[in-house]
Amino acid sequence: MFHAPSVFQRAPLPPATRESEPRHAQTLTATAPRPAPGTSAPDAAAPAPAAAKKRDPYFDNVKYLAIVLVAVAHAWEPVMDGSRATRALYMVVYMFHMPAFILISGYFSRSFDMTAPKVKRLLTSVVVPYLVFETAYSLFKRYADDSPDMAISLVDPFFLTWFLIALFIWRVTTPIWQAIRHPLPVALAIAMLASVSPDIGDDLDLQRVLQFLPFFVLGLLVKPEHFQLVRRREVRLLSLPLFAGALLFAYWAAPRMQLGWFYRANSAQEMGAPWWSGAVMTLAMFGCALVLTVGFLAWVPGRERWFTVLGAGTICGYLLHGFLIKGAEYAGLFDRYTWLSDPVGLVVVSLVAAVAVTLMCAPLVGRALKWATEPDMNWAFRKVSARR
């Protein structure tokens, strides 16, 4: 759960600081330059001057490591039943990987202002991939899973495509959040109201859109110096007992807590909980997710590593890895090979998912899929005068 989700595009250096299933059970930006082929959908910013195109390896590292967590968590879902430890680890990862994606997406959406070039970029790098992959995943289920009744519904996102439509909605509302005086409290209030509103329905996955909204708005408020603070040695050291405590609590909560709270795809009433628990859990989950996201960001390396270049292609990794997970599920591999639920099997599943998504983020894959993830489509848009 993680168009992402974009957090997918490689980000430029800040000026002064160089340095996851069923439709509703799963679960990638405003100063960034135009990405290279295969970059992610969430970064629908206007092209920047050539001098601003230098990439910050830190954000590429964040995106790559986050997409690996998304793929591995998705791979755990079919095999974690019966393993309390795996369920606990899954809960910890799901607590922060999508919030981290969304926060970074908001951070790189700060300059989105509905001008023609940025609207064009938003349509070609977010809406077009959504239409293509929503159709592809629906057809894949229809024929690979022998489900002839599977409809192609562009208003009811299937599996992981929800993030793209959510990003579109969040981004077009960016000017609103930048105009009001207290955007984060307002976004939290909206999320709380959504969590107690069972009549919202499944259209456009609005429950997720609204319940994850505070993380995007927070990203709009974050400044480059905040990332410098997060990466301090003291924060890294404090994150160790933090994650240890989170794992212990998750192990206790694993048999007691519904996973629906992590997916944010349903209201409290739909999960059989008292209506007021939706508001309480919204605030509690926001606080826990934010703290774990800070811990995750603190340990991301700031210098170039072998995987840094893959951060530019996470849109492909995000959109493609679902075919691997769903393909194995439709083929009955998880039911046939029950040993995959054993400790050794879980390691194998994790490694396969991590290696597969890494290969899917490769530049070659990005170039091959550019027609779907970032088509040119100049023929569909009016020419915009250079005059301001």
N, C-alpha and C positions, 0 to 999 in steps of 0.2 A: 504495500500500500504504500507507496509508497509511494512531465510531462512533465513521471513525473514527469513522480513526477517529480522558460523552464529553468529549472536549476540545471537543465541539461546543457545549456550553452556555456562555453568557456567565457569567463568574465575578464574584463580589463583590470589592470591594476588601479586601485583608488588613487587619485591625484596626489594625496599627501602622505600615503602610507604604503609605499612599495614594499615590499618586503621579500492488499494482495488479496474458479469457485462460483458460488451463486452470485446473482447480479448484485446482491446487497451484502455480501459477506466478505469482500476483499478490499483488499487494498494491500514537475518534476515538475527581460528581467531588467531597467530603465536606463542604465548607463552602459550596457554592453554593446560591443560592436557587432556588425553583421557576422554571423558565424560562418565557419568553413563548412563545406558540404558534410551533411550528416550530423550537424549539431542539433540541439534540442529545440522542441517546440516552445517551451515556456519562455524563451528569451526573445520576445517579439519587439525588439527595439529597433529604431531606425539605424541605418548604416552610419558608422562613425568615420571620422577622418582617418587616413592611413596611420598617422602618428599615434592614434589611440588604440590601435589594434593589438598591442602587446597583451598577452594573457597573464593572468595571475594564477600560478599553479595551485595555490591554496584552494580556490573554488573549484578547479577541475578535480582536485583530489577529493573534495567533499562530495561532488556529484558521482564520481566513480565508486567510492566506498559506500555511498548511500544506495546506489542501484544494486550493488552486490548484496547488501542487506535485504533489499526488497525481493530479489530473486530467490535468495536462500529461504527467507521467511515463507514465500509462496510455495516453495518446494517442501517445507516442513508440514504444511497443512494436511496433506493427505496421509501422512505417516505418523503424526504426533499423538494420535489417540492411544491411550494406554501408557503413555510416558509422561509422568508429571513433570519431570525435569525439562523435557523438551517443550512442553506447553508453557512452563514458566519462562524459559528463554525466549520463546516466541512472543509472549506477552511483553517482555522488556523491549525487544526489538520493535514490536508494533507500537509501543508507546511513543517512540521518538522518530522512526525513520520517515514517515510521511510528514509529520510536523516539521522536520528538518528540511525536507524538500520544499514544502510550502513556504516556510520562512525565507529560504534563499530565493524562491521565485518572487516573493514580494519585494525582497531587497533589490532585485534587478528589474523591478517594474516601476521604480520610483519616478522615472522620467516619462512614463506613458501618459500621453495627453490627447489622444484621439485625433492627432493630425493624420493627414492622408497617408504618408509613408508608413507610419506605425500601425495604422488600421490595416493597410495592405499586408504588412508583415504578420500581424496577428491572425489574419484570415488564412494566409498561406502556410504559416508554421504551426498553427493550433487547430483551426477549424478543418482545414483540408485533411491533415492526419487523422483527426477524429472521424470524419466521414469515411475515409478509406479503411481504417482499422476497425471501426465499429461494424462495418459491413463484412470485413474479412473474418473477424472473430465469430460473427453470427453464422456465416456460411461454413466456417470450419466446424462449428458445433453441429450444424445441420447434417453435414456429410460424414465427418469423422466420428461423430457420436451417434449416427443413425437417428437423428431427431428431425424428421421431415417437417414437423410443425414449428420449428424454430423460426420465429419471424425476425426480419431485419427492421429494428426499431431505432431510429435515430434520436428519439426522445427518451429512451430508456437504456442508458449505457450498460454494456455487458462487460463484466470482469473489470479489467484495469483501465478501460477507456474513459471511465468517469473523470479521471484527473484532467484530461484535456478540456472537456466541457466545463469543468469547474474553473480551470485556469482562465478560460475565455470570460466567464462571468466575473471572476475576481478582477481581471485586468481592466475590463471595460468600466468597472465601478471605481477604479483607482482615483480619478479626479474627485470623486465624492469624498473618499477617505482623506484625501489631502486637503480638502476644503473645510471639513468640520473641525471643531476645536478639540474634542476628546474622542478620536476614532477608535481606540482600543476598547474602552469601556462600552461604547456603542456596539462594536462587533461582538463583544462577549455577551451583551444583553440579547442580541439577535440569536447567537448560538444557544443560549439558555432557553429562549422562547421556542426555537426549533425543536429542542430536545423534549419539549412537553407538548408538541403539536403533531399528533398522529395523522391528521388529515392532509399533511403536505403531499404525501404520495410519492411515487417513484419517478415521476417525470424529471428528466435531467439530473437525477440523483440529488435533488435539492437539499435533502437532509444532510448529506455529506458536504455539499457546497456551503451551507450555512453553519454547520457545526465546526468545520475546519477553518472558517473565515477568519477567526482571530489570529491565527498563525500568519496568514497572508498580510493582514493589516499590521501586525507587529513587524514583519519584514519591511514594510514601507517606512516604518519609523526608525529602523536600525541604521546606524551610521558606521562608516569604515572603522572608526576607533573602537567601536564595541567589539569587533572581531579581534582587534589587537588585545583588548582586555581578556577576552575569552581564552586566548592562546597563551596566557601567562602560565609560568611553571606552577604557581600556587593553585590555579584552577585545575590543571592536570592532576596534581596530587590529590586535591579534594574530590575529584571525580572517581577515584578508585574506590574509596569506601562508599561513595554514592551508588555506584553500579553494584557493588557487593550487597548493599542493603536492599537495592531494588530487586535483585535476584532472589534474595531470601524472602522478601515480602511476596514476590510473584509465586514462589514455590508454595507458600502458605495459601495464597489466593487462588491458585490454579484450579482446584476442584470446586471452588466456591463462587467464582466470578464469571459472568457471561462475557464471551469474546466480543459480543455486539457493542459493548462500550468502547472498544478500541476501533471498530470499523466506523462508528458514528453514522451508520446508515439507517438507523431507526430511532424512533422516539422511545422514551422510557416506557410508556404504556404498551407499545408494540413488543417490548421485551418482557412484559409481565411485571414490571416494577411500578411502585407508586409514582404518580406524576411528578411530585416534588423532587424525587431522586434525580430526575433528568437535569434540573438546574444545579443541584449539588455536585453531581458527577461531572458536569461540564466544567465547572470551576476547578474541581480537584484534578481532573484529567489534564486540563490546560496547564496547571502548575507543575504536575509531575512530568508532562511531556516537555515543557520548557526547560526544566532542570536537567533532564537526561539529554536533551538536544545540546545544551551548553557543554555537558560532559563529553558528548561525541565530538563536537566541533573543536574542543580543546585538544584532542589527540590526533586530529587530522594534520599530517605534515604540511609545512608551508613551502617547502622546496620541491623542485621537480623530482619525481620518482619514475620508475618504469611505466607506471600506470597513468601518469598525468595526462598524456595525450589522449587516453581513452575517455577522459571527462568530457571531451567535445562531442562524443558520439553516444551519450547516454540515452538520447531519445530512441535510438534504434534498440539499445539493450532493453529499455523499458517496454517498448511496444512488441518486441519479438519474443522475449523470454516466456511470455504467456502461452505462445503456441507450443513450446516445449513442455511446460507444466500441464496444460490442458491435453496435449497429445498423449502424454503418458497416462493421464487419468482416463481419457476416452478409450485407450488401448487396454485398460485394466491392469497395467503393470503394478500399481500399488496394491491391488487386491491379490494378484498372482504371486508376487514375491513378498510374502509377509515379513521376511527377514529385514526388509528395509525399515521396519519400525524398531529394530534392535539398535543398540548403540553404534555398532559397526555400520549398519545400514544407513543410519542418520548421518554419519560422517560421509559416506559415499554420496548420498543424496545432496548434502551440502556442497561437496567438492564439485560434483557434476554441475549443479546450478551456478556456482561461482565461476567455473571455467567457461561454461556456455555463455553466460551474460558478458563475460570479459571479451570473448571472441565476437559477440554481437556488437560490441562498442567499437570495434576496430574501424579505422578510417575507410578501409575498402568497403565495408558494409554500408557505411554512411554514404559513400559516393553512389553505391548501387541503389540505395533507397531514397536518394534525394528527390526523385520524382513524386514520392509520396509524403516525405517529411518536410520538404521545403521547395516545392515547385516554383518555377519562375512566375508563370501566369500573368505576364505583362499584358497579354491580350485581353484579360478580363477587367483591367483597371484603366481609368482615364489618366492621361498624362497630367502631372501636377506641375504648375508653373514654379520656377525657382524663386520668383519674387515673393517676399514675405508679406 
